[in-house]
């Protein structure tokens, strides 16, 4: 699940902020860097991919405990899909 930090913050361009959560006997906040809004989320082969509002794409292989930045950047992310 994703959640913004307040009203009108999810869609405010470069200043967008938000968090990702997972359910594991209760909601747990994932350690996504807090400096941008996670705009798109995809899961494939045991990995999570998060497309951030600032154009970064992050990858986690451990259910969101740690994130690495993929060396690619896009101008705008509004949706994301993974082909397997």
PyMOL commands that set and color helices and strands:
alter all, ss='L'
color gray80, all
select helices_A, chain A and resi 13-15
alter helices_A, ss='H'
color red, helices_A
select strands_A, chain A and resi 2-4+18-23+27-29+38-44+47-52+56-60+68-73
alter strands_A, ss='S'
color yellow, strands_A
deselect
rebuild
show_as cartoon
